[in-house]
Amino acid sequence: MTLMITGIVGALLVVVFLGFMAAWLKAPPLIVIILIVLGLMFYDLYKEIRASRGNNA
C-alpha cells in the first residue's frame, strides 16, 4: 500500500513539474519527449503496483 501511495504522489509531482516546464518553454520536441517519459513512468508504476499485489500474470 505504501508503494502505491508514494508512487502516485511522486508521479503527480513529476507531472506538475514537467507540465510547468513544458508550458514555460513551449518547445514541441521537448513536449513530445516529456509525454513519452510520462507514459513510460506511468507504465512502470502500473507494472510495479501490479507486481507488488501479486498479479504477475
C-alpha positions, 0 to 999 in steps of 0.5 A, a space after each residue: 500500500 505504501 508503494 502505491 501511495 508514494 508512487 502516485 504522489 511522486 508521479 503527480 509531482 513529476 507531472 506538475 513539474 514537467 507540465 510547468 516546464 513544458 508550458 514555460 518553454 513551449 518547445 514541441 520536441 521537448 513536449 513530445 519527449 516529456 509525454 513519452 517519459 510520462 507514459 513510460 513512468 506511468 507504465 512502470 508504476 502500473 507494472 510495479 503496483 501490479 507486481 507488488 499485489 501479486 498479479 504477475 500474470 
